[in-house]
């Protein structure tokens, strides 16, 4: 049986809801499509579809899944190529995008804890009990991960002598 069969029962209802939102005209066409899909779903559940058509449908699903896997591999390959191209760029802003992000992180943290904290101390005369701007905890995780990851790989590149030509980070993406 098809792995997406449970979803087929929900899809006609979702399309009907969209048809009501869209209104007359295109909504009527969506409603007709939802009715046809609902009828097809009923046929599949009641085993009224001939085995030949069911095999053809399953083969189309397998072909679709393999095509999606191929597209995923291609997308990853393109992402690696984009990272390599950024490293070879002549534009200093493109090459320095990652260090610029770190400097931005430093600026945000300096502003929040040093500048605003000092200002609050002189304004109220008491040390800060809570940071002036409460950032979400995930933002600190992002800052920490970016800082440790970038500086760690950069230090390793310098230690091993790979600081030119993309270094350790680009060697991770070479295939």
Buried (B, 14 or more C-beta within 10 A) or exposed (E): EEEEEEEBBEBBEEBBEBBEEBEEEEBEEBBEBBBEBBEBBEEBEEEEBEEEEBEEBEEEEEEEEEEEEEEEEEEEEEEBEEBBEBBEEEEEEEBEEBEEBBEEBEEBBEEBBEEBBEEBEEEEEEEBEEEEEEEEEEEEEBBEEBBEEBEEBBEBBEEEEBBEEBBBBBEEBEE
